[in-house]
């Protein structure tokens, strides 16, 4: 690995770690949920019929056991519900957001988005945002499916 690659990779890892930690603290303080739990809730907001747990784990890049743990915590609080798939497949579980979960997202999202704007977007130029977005989309597309 050349020095440029090492510097870029270490910057990406450190930047993501710092952003994730700050966002997690903010979401716990204002919503009582972790960043992982908030991501689950937001994804389910856009899935009116719910999502299969396996599909949700894939989109969020969670292990099956990690998603199960987070979903259990959200279900205990009445923010999501899980049920067998309507197609009768006993192995498939579908998660759906509840009205309480949607209310939490609606309450927390505006302040969360403002915080992300402050932490992230306000520190970069519009051109840097565009370049970073394109770069990360290419990285994600190239890494999907790599074990």
DRENBAMI-993248 format. One record per residue (C-alpha): residue in three letters; z, y, x; residue number from 1. Coordinates in steps of 0.25 Angstrom, whole numbers. Layout:
// residues N
{residu=ALA Z=Z Y=Y X=X num=NUM}
...
This chain:
// residues 147
{residu=UNK Z=0 Y=0 X=0 num=1}
{residu=UNK Z=-4 Y=13 X=6 num=2}
{residu=UNK Z=6 Y=25 X=6 num=3}
{residu=UNK Z=-1 Y=33 X=-6 num=4}
{residu=UNK Z=0 Y=20 X=-14 num=5}
{residu=UNK Z=15 Y=19 X=-11 num=6}
{residu=UNK Z=18 Y=33 X=-13 num=7}
{residu=UNK Z=11 Y=33 X=-27 num=8}
{residu=UNK Z=17 Y=20 X=-31 num=9}
{residu=UNK Z=31 Y=24 X=-27 num=10}
{residu=UNK Z=29 Y=37 X=-34 num=11}
{residu=UNK Z=25 Y=30 X=-47 num=12}
{residu=UNK Z=37 Y=20 X=-46 num=13}
{residu=UNK Z=47 Y=31 X=-44 num=14}
{residu=UNK Z=41 Y=41 X=-54 num=15}
{residu=UNK Z=41 Y=30 X=-65 num=16}
{residu=UNK Z=55 Y=26 X=-61 num=17}
{residu=UNK Z=60 Y=41 X=-62 num=18}
{residu=UNK Z=53 Y=43 X=-75 num=19}
{residu=UNK Z=57 Y=31 X=-82 num=20}
{residu=UNK Z=72 Y=33 X=-78 num=21}
{residu=UNK Z=71 Y=47 X=-83 num=22}
{residu=UNK Z=64 Y=44 X=-96 num=23}
{residu=UNK Z=74 Y=32 X=-98 num=24}
{residu=UNK Z=86 Y=41 X=-97 num=25}
{residu=UNK Z=80 Y=51 X=-107 num=26}
{residu=UNK Z=77 Y=41 X=-117 num=27}
{residu=UNK Z=90 Y=34 X=-116 num=28}
{residu=UNK Z=97 Y=48 X=-118 num=29}
{residu=UNK Z=89 Y=53 X=-130 num=30}
{residu=UNK Z=85 Y=40 X=-137 num=31}
{residu=UNK Z=95 Y=29 X=-132 num=32}
{residu=UNK Z=83 Y=21 X=-127 num=33}
{residu=UNK Z=77 Y=17 X=-114 num=34}
{residu=UNK Z=63 Y=21 X=-110 num=35}
{residu=UNK Z=59 Y=6 X=-112 num=36}
{residu=UNK Z=65 Y=6 X=-126 num=37}
{residu=UNK Z=58 Y=19 X=-129 num=38}
{residu=UNK Z=45 Y=14 X=-124 num=39}
{residu=UNK Z=46 Y=2 X=-134 num=40}
{residu=UNK Z=49 Y=11 X=-145 num=41}
{residu=UNK Z=38 Y=21 X=-142 num=42}
{residu=UNK Z=28 Y=9 X=-141 num=43}
{residu=UNK Z=33 Y=3 X=-154 num=44}
{residu=UNK Z=31 Y=17 X=-161 num=45}
{residu=UNK Z=16 Y=15 X=-159 num=46}
{residu=UNK Z=16 Y=1 X=-164 num=47}
{residu=UNK Z=18 Y=2 X=-179 num=48}
{residu=UNK Z=17 Y=-13 X=-181 num=49}
{residu=UNK Z=26 Y=-15 X=-169 num=50}
{residu=UNK Z=22 Y=-22 X=-156 num=51}
{residu=UNK Z=23 Y=-36 X=-151 num=52}
{residu=UNK Z=34 Y=-37 X=-140 num=53}
{residu=UNK Z=25 Y=-43 X=-130 num=54}
{residu=UNK Z=15 Y=-31 X=-132 num=55}
{residu=UNK Z=26 Y=-21 X=-131 num=56}
{residu=UNK Z=31 Y=-27 X=-118 num=57}
{residu=UNK Z=17 Y=-27 X=-112 num=58}
{residu=UNK Z=15 Y=-12 X=-116 num=59}
{residu=UNK Z=28 Y=-8 X=-110 num=60}
{residu=UNK Z=28 Y=-17 X=-98 num=61}
{residu=UNK Z=41 Y=-23 X=-102 num=62}
{residu=UNK Z=45 Y=-38 X=-99 num=63}
{residu=UNK Z=47 Y=-46 X=-112 num=64}
{residu=UNK Z=62 Y=-47 X=-109 num=65}
{residu=UNK Z=63 Y=-32 X=-106 num=66}
{residu=UNK Z=56 Y=-28 X=-119 num=67}
{residu=UNK Z=64 Y=-38 X=-127 num=68}
{residu=UNK Z=77 Y=-32 X=-122 num=69}
{residu=UNK Z=72 Y=-17 X=-125 num=70}
{residu=UNK Z=67 Y=-21 X=-139 num=71}
{residu=UNK Z=81 Y=-28 X=-142 num=72}
{residu=UNK Z=88 Y=-15 X=-138 num=73}
{residu=UNK Z=79 Y=-7 X=-147 num=74}
{residu=UNK Z=80 Y=-17 X=-158 num=75}
{residu=UNK Z=95 Y=-17 X=-158 num=76}
{residu=UNK Z=94 Y=-2 X=-160 num=77}
{residu=UNK Z=85 Y=-3 X=-172 num=78}
{residu=UNK Z=73 Y=4 X=-164 num=79}
{residu=UNK Z=64 Y=-8 X=-165 num=80}
{residu=UNK Z=62 Y=-21 X=-172 num=81}
{residu=UNK Z=56 Y=-34 X=-167 num=82}
{residu=UNK Z=50 Y=-45 X=-176 num=83}
{residu=UNK Z=41 Y=-57 X=-175 num=84}
{residu=UNK Z=26 Y=-53 X=-176 num=85}
{residu=UNK Z=20 Y=-53 X=-190 num=86}
{residu=UNK Z=10 Y=-62 X=-186 num=87}
{residu=UNK Z=20 Y=-74 X=-186 num=88}
{residu=UNK Z=20 Y=-76 X=-171 num=89}
{residu=UNK Z=34 Y=-80 X=-168 num=90}
{residu=UNK Z=33 Y=-76 X=-154 num=91}
{residu=UNK Z=29 Y=-62 X=-156 num=92}
{residu=UNK Z=39 Y=-51 X=-158 num=93}
{residu=UNK Z=35 Y=-37 X=-163 num=94}
{residu=UNK Z=43 Y=-25 X=-160 num=95}
{residu=UNK Z=43 Y=-13 X=-170 num=96}
{residu=UNK Z=50 Y=1 X=-169 num=97}
{residu=UNK Z=59 Y=4 X=-180 num=98}
{residu=UNK Z=61 Y=17 X=-187 num=99}
{residu=UNK Z=73 Y=20 X=-179 num=100}
{residu=UNK Z=65 Y=17 X=-166 num=101}
{residu=UNK Z=54 Y=26 X=-171 num=102}
{residu=UNK Z=64 Y=37 X=-174 num=103}
{residu=UNK Z=70 Y=36 X=-160 num=104}
{residu=UNK Z=56 Y=37 X=-153 num=105}
{residu=UNK Z=53 Y=49 X=-162 num=106}
{residu=UNK Z=66 Y=56 X=-158 num=107}
{residu=UNK Z=65 Y=53 X=-143 num=108}
{residu=UNK Z=50 Y=54 X=-140 num=109}
{residu=UNK Z=49 Y=70 X=-140 num=110}
{residu=UNK Z=60 Y=72 X=-130 num=111}
{residu=UNK Z=56 Y=60 X=-122 num=112}
{residu=UNK Z=41 Y=65 X=-121 num=113}
{residu=UNK Z=47 Y=79 X=-117 num=114}
{residu=UNK Z=55 Y=72 X=-106 num=115}
{residu=UNK Z=43 Y=64 X=-101 num=116}
{residu=UNK Z=35 Y=77 X=-101 num=117}
{residu=UNK Z=46 Y=84 X=-93 num=118}
{residu=UNK Z=48 Y=72 X=-83 num=119}
{residu=UNK Z=34 Y=68 X=-81 num=120}
{residu=UNK Z=22 Y=77 X=-87 num=121}
{residu=UNK Z=29 Y=90 X=-83 num=122}
{residu=UNK Z=29 Y=86 X=-68 num=123}
{residu=UNK Z=14 Y=83 X=-67 num=124}
{residu=UNK Z=2 Y=91 X=-69 num=125}
{residu=UNK Z=-8 Y=87 X=-81 num=126}
{residu=UNK Z=-17 Y=81 X=-70 num=127}
{residu=UNK Z=-7 Y=73 X=-64 num=128}
{residu=UNK Z=-3 Y=67 X=-78 num=129}
{residu=UNK Z=-17 Y=64 X=-81 num=130}
{residu=UNK Z=-19 Y=57 X=-67 num=131}
{residu=UNK Z=-6 Y=50 X=-68 num=132}
{residu=UNK Z=-9 Y=45 X=-82 num=133}
{residu=UNK Z=-23 Y=40 X=-78 num=134}
{residu=UNK Z=-17 Y=33 X=-65 num=135}
{residu=UNK Z=-5 Y=26 X=-73 num=136}
{residu=UNK Z=-15 Y=21 X=-84 num=137}
{residu=UNK Z=-24 Y=15 X=-73 num=138}
{residu=UNK Z=-12 Y=9 X=-66 num=139}
{residu=UNK Z=-6 Y=3 X=-79 num=140}
{residu=UNK Z=-20 Y=-2 X=-83 num=141}
{residu=UNK Z=-21 Y=-9 X=-70 num=142}
{residu=UNK Z=-7 Y=-15 X=-70 num=143}
{residu=UNK Z=-7 Y=-20 X=-84 num=144}
{residu=UNK Z=-7 Y=-35 X=-83 num=145}
{residu=UNK Z=-3 Y=-36 X=-69 num=146}
{residu=UNK Z=8 Y=-45 X=-67 num=147}
